[in-house]
Amino acid sequence: MPPYQPWGRLPNHHSVRPCAAPCTSANGNLATEFLARSKPDGRTILIHAGSALAANMHLFKNPPVDVATAIQVAGTINRQAFMLGVDPGTPWKSLAELTAAMREKGDKASYATYSATATIMGELYKRATGIRATEISYRVGADTLNDLKSGALDYGIYDPPFAMSQARNGRLRLLAVGVKDRLNAAPEIPTMQEQGIPNVDLPGWFAAMVPSATPKSTVDEIGKWLTDAVQMEATKQFLNGFGSDPLISTPEEGQARLLRDIQDWGAYVRMANITPQG
């Protein structure tokens, strides 16, 4: 296999039209609809968070595409986790210490979110501990930092690239990750489950996806290219740099993960009383 190239000419001279979108819900829907309507020849590939596509099935009243039937995962790329963080100036060094302090504050406690995943993780944490912290929704993670430092916020739930970069620069102390097993990229950060918060397993994962009618031989070939790239040491180092572990799956395993997430997100949205958009 020739050296990995993110876009452009792939092995055997397959040209690919990149269709990568940010993890925002609206952009994800547009990209997914474009992919679903594309010719199933393996030349249009969506690189996106499969977990986000699954969530969109429940975060919108009328999603434009039934992801379960219109999309096929060719291969997975990475696994990552949202992280709970506090300002380094606080005395809380563990989730247990934070929980005790939030119980004392009662309904005067507050925390920051800026995505549906953070909202779900925050709700699971509150339900498990009985704390009554108020969720404050922000546009982006950076908007929370001044309020966290001033004490207007007690804690926040952050996406891994932002969380890791801010922790490295001394602006956040990370107390927990919201997946079942610790990340190899950040083994020093304990999971919520091992700190006594059960049922918190909200992995985000990115994948390469194609239209569901794409021939299996083509799907398998794309999956092989992707696996070869993800296994490279340079890829691992790149992914680890923003709090993410390589994730290698067959197309069948990736598709099963997508279908599980679609089912799980239905339960999450109902639990958190999130009103679908649209």
N, C-alpha and C positions, 0 to 999 in steps of 0.2 A: 504494500500500500504506500502511495506517495505521501510526503509530509502533509499533515492535517492543515486544511485551509478552512476557515470558518464559512466562507461563502465562495461562490464562483464555480470553477470547474472541479467536479468531483471525479473519482475513479471511473474508468470506462467512458469518460467524456460526457457524463450526465451533467447538463447544466441545470442549476437550481435557482428558482426565483425565491429569494428569501421572503418569508412572511412572518417576521418576528415582531411581536408587539409587547409593550410594557404590561405589567400585571394588573393594570387598571381594568375594571370590569367592562366598561363600554368598549375600550379598544380590544379587549379579548374577544368580545362578541363579534366585532367587525372582522377581526382576523379569522375567527373560527368559521364565520359564514362564508368568507372568501375561499377558505380552504375547502369547505364542504362542496362548494359549487365548481371547484377546479376539476380539470380532467384527471382521473385517477391513474396517472402514468408514472408517479414517483418523482415528478419534476417540480412539484409545488409542495414544500414542506413547511409546516408551522413549528417553530421553536418557541415554546411557551410553557407556562406552569400548568401541568395537567390538573393539579389541585385547584387552581383558579378556574379552569374550565368547568370542573365538576361543581364548584361553588356557584358559578353563574347560573347553573340550571335551577337554582333555588333563590338566588338573589334578585332575579328578574321575573316579572309576572309572565312575560311571553318571550323567552329566549328564542332567538332566530333559528337555532339549530338544536336538534336533539343529539347532544354530544355522544350519548351511548350508542347510537346507531349510525351516525354520520362520520365519526372520526375513528381512525385506527392508530394506536400507538405503535411506532416502529422501534423505538428504543428510548430508554430513560437516560438522563444526564447526571442529575444530582439530587441530593436530599438535604433539606435545610430546615431550620426551626426558628420560630419567633422566640424572643427572649424577654424575660422580665428584668427590668433594670431600675436602679435608684440613683440619685445623685451621690457621688463619692463622699460628699460632706455629711451625709446622714450616718447615724451609728449602726445601721442595719447591715450585718455581714452575712446573713442567711435568710432564707425564706421564712423560717420559723420566727426569727426576730421581727421581720416585717409584719408577719401575720399577727403577732402579739401586739405590736404597736397599732395596727389598723383596728384591732378589736377594741382597744382603748379609745380610739378616735371616733368609733361608731360611724354615724352618717356624715361626719365632717371629713372623713377620708376621701381622697379622690385619686384617680389614675387616668393616664392618657392612652388613647388608641387612635389609629388612623387607617384601619382596615377591618374587613369582616373577620379575618383570622384572629386579629388581636381582640376584637369584641368577644369572640367565642372563647378564647383562652382566658380572658378576664372573667367571663361569666362562670366558667368551670372552676376557676380559683375561688371565686366568691361563694359559690354553692358548696364547695368542699369544706370551706373554713368558717362559713357563717358571717364573714365580714360584710359590711354594708357600704363599701366605698362607692362613690359616684363616678361613673364613666364620663370622661370629657373627650369629645371627639375633635381631633385636629386634622389639618389638611395633610401635613407631612411630619415626619419625626423631628426634623430640625426645629419646628415651631414649638416643641414641648420643652426644650432644654432650659430656657430662661425660667419658665414656670416651675420646673423641677428644682432648679438651683435656688429659687427664691422661697421654696416651701409651699407654693400655691398648689403644687401637685406632690403626691407622695411617691408614686411609682409610675412607670410606663411600660407598655408592651410593644416591642420593636421588631422590625424585620431584621434578619441576620446581617446583611451588609452594613446597614446603618449602625446596629448595635455593636458590631465588632469594631468598626472604625472609631466610634465614639469611645468605646472602652479603651482602645489602644491610645487614644489621645487624652485619657483621664477625665472624660466628661460623663461617663456612666460606670456604675458598678453593676455587673450582671450577676443575678442571683439564681436564675433558673432558665432552662430551655423547655419548650413545650412539646417534646417528643418522648417516646418511651425509653429510648436508649441514648446515652450520651453521644455527642458528635465527636468524631475523630478530629475534626477541625478545631474543636474547643473542648477537650476532655476535662478541663478544670472546672467547667460549669455543670453543676448537677442538674438532673432532670427534676421536673415538678413531682413526678411519680415517686422518685426515691426520697423526696422530702415530704412524703405523706399526702400528696394531692393526687388522688386516683383518677384514672380515665382521661388523663390529658395526653393525647397523642395526636398532634396536628402537624404532621410533616408536610412541608411544601416540597414539590418536586417538579423539575423541568423535564421535558421530553421532546422528541421529534415526532410529529404526527402527520398523517397523510389521510386523504379521503378513504372511507371505509371500503370502497370498491377497488382499491389498488390491489393488483395481483399479489398473492402471498410471496411469490419468489422475489418480487420487487421490494416488498416490505422487509423480508428477511435480509436482503442485500443492504438496504439502508441501515437496518439494525446492526449488521456486522460492521459497517463503516463506523457507526457511532460508537459501538463497543470498543473498537480499536482505538478511537480517539480518546474516549473517556479513560481507558486504561493507561494512557501515557502519563509518565511522571509529571511532565509539565502541566498537563490538565489537572491532575490531582492538586498540585501546588497552587494553581490558579483558583480552583474551587475552594480549597481550604482557606485561601486568603480572605474570603468574605463569609466565613462561617458555614461552609457547605461541604458535604462529603460526596464523592463520586457515587453514583447509583447505576448499577448495571443490571438490566433486565432483558429477557426475551420479549418479543412483541406480545406474546400471549400473557406473560406476567405483567407487562406494562398495561395492557388492556384491562386485565382483571383488577389492577390497582385503581384505574380510572373508574370502573364500574362501582367498586367499593366506596370510593370517595363521593361519587354522586349520591349513593344511598346515605352515607354518613352525614353529608352536608344538609340533606333534608331534615334530619333529626337536629342538627346543630342550629339551623335557622329557626326551627320551631321552638327549641329550648330558649334561645336568646330573644325570642319575640322580635326578630328582625323583619321589618315590612319590605317585601320585594318591591323593587323599583319598576317603573313603567306602567 
